[in-house]
């Protein structure tokens, strides 16, 4: 028999929403959560928003003109900007996860750095596409 005392098992208690909101996640954790959120956003919006807009835009020139007038609304542009961000973030983070699946960049420092790159690149591309969407050029 062993004379050493066993360590007490950790206790996991139910957490409230306020406790969850106060957690400080590393950048890689935030990127992972945003990847899941963007995937869910795209999954829900594909049949509800994206496919109907595409179907209307290719039906006839008149329906395309109606879509153009509808998209001219600033609220609609904001919704499209969120969808653009969702796609770009999901794409960039997906490439990061493909590299992680190949066991490249698994150490802590590289994972934090690549998470920052994913956030930076996806936000920069969103700004570029947003400027184009809002007619800056």
C-alpha positions in Angstrom: 0.0 0.0 0.0 1.1 3.5 -0.7 1.6 5.8 2.3 1.1 9.0 0.2 -2.2 10.6 0.5 -4.3 11.0 -2.6 -5.0 14.4 -3.8 -8.6 15.6 -3.4 -10.6 15.4 -6.6 -11.4 18.8 -8.1 -15.0 19.9 -7.7 -16.8 21.5 -10.7 -19.8 23.6 -9.7 -22.5 25.1 -11.9 -21.5 28.4 -13.2 -23.7 31.5 -13.7 -23.6 33.7 -16.8 -21.8 36.4 -14.9 -19.0 34.0 -13.9 -18.6 32.9 -17.5 -18.5 36.5 -18.7 -15.6 37.3 -16.3 -13.3 34.5 -17.6 -10.2 35.7 -19.4 -9.7 33.5 -22.4 -6.4 33.5 -24.4 -6.6 34.9 -27.9 -6.7 31.4 -29.4 -9.8 30.6 -27.3 -11.5 33.8 -28.4 -10.6 33.0 -32.0 -12.1 29.5 -31.6 -15.3 30.8 -30.1 -15.6 33.4 -33.0 -15.0 30.6 -35.5 -17.9 28.7 -34.0 -20.1 31.8 -34.0 -19.3 32.7 -37.6 -20.0 29.1 -38.7 -23.4 29.1 -37.0 -24.1 32.5 -38.5 -23.3 31.3 -42.0 -25.2 28.0 -41.5 -28.4 29.9 -40.4 -28.1 32.7 -43.0 -27.4 30.5 -46.0 -31.0 29.3 -46.5 -32.6 32.4 -45.0 -30.7 35.3 -46.6 -27.9 34.3 -49.0 -29.7 31.8 -51.3 -32.9 33.9 -51.6 -30.9 37.0 -52.5 -28.9 35.1 -55.1 -32.0 33.5 -56.6 -33.7 36.9 -56.9 -30.6 38.5 -58.4 -30.3 36.0 -61.3 -34.0 35.7 -62.1 -34.4 38.8 -64.2 -33.0 42.3 -64.7 -36.0 43.8 -62.9 -35.5 41.6 -59.8 -31.8 42.5 -59.8 -32.7 46.2 -59.8 -35.1 45.6 -56.9 -32.3 43.8 -55.0 -30.0 46.8 -55.7 -32.5 49.2 -54.3 -33.0 47.0 -51.2 -29.3 46.7 -50.6 -28.9 50.5 -50.8 -30.5 50.6 -47.3 -27.8 51.2 -44.6 -29.3 48.6 -42.3 -29.1 46.0 -45.0 -25.5 46.9 -45.7 -24.7 46.4 -42.0 -26.3 43.0 -42.1 -24.3 42.1 -45.3 -21.1 43.4 -43.6 -21.7 41.1 -40.6 -22.1 38.2 -43.1 -18.9 39.3 -44.9 -17.1 39.3 -41.6 -18.5 35.8 -40.7 -17.4 34.4 -44.0 -13.9 35.9 -43.9 -13.3 35.0 -40.2 -14.5 31.5 -40.8 -12.3 31.1 -43.8 -9.1 32.5 -42.2 -9.7 30.5 -39.0 -10.4 27.4 -41.0 -7.0 27.7 -42.7 -5.4 28.1 -39.2 -7.2 24.9 -38.0 -6.0 23.0 -41.1 -2.4 23.8 -40.1 -3.1 22.8 -36.5 -4.5 19.5 -37.8 -1.2 19.0 -39.6 0.6 19.6 -36.2 2.1 22.8 -37.3 2.0 25.7 -34.8 0.7 23.7 -31.9 3.0 25.3 -29.3 1.6 28.1 -27.1 3.5 31.0 -28.5 2.8 30.1 -32.2 -0.9 29.4 -31.5 -1.3 32.8 -29.9 0.5 34.5 -32.8 -1.6 32.7 -35.4 -4.8 33.5 -33.6 -3.8 37.2 -33.7 -3.0 36.9 -37.4 -6.4 35.4 -38.1 -8.2 38.2 -36.2 -6.1 40.9 -37.9 -6.4 39.5 -41.4 -10.2 38.8 -41.1 -10.9 42.3 -39.7 -8.6 44.0 -42.3 -10.4 42.2 -45.2 -13.7 43.0 -43.7 -12.8 46.7 -43.6 -11.7 46.5 -47.3 -14.9 44.8 -48.4 -16.9 47.1 -46.1 -15.4 50.2 -47.8 -16.4 48.7 -51.2 -19.9 47.8 -49.9 -20.5 51.3 -48.6 -19.3 52.9 -51.9 -16.1 54.6 -50.7 -14.5 53.5 -54.0 
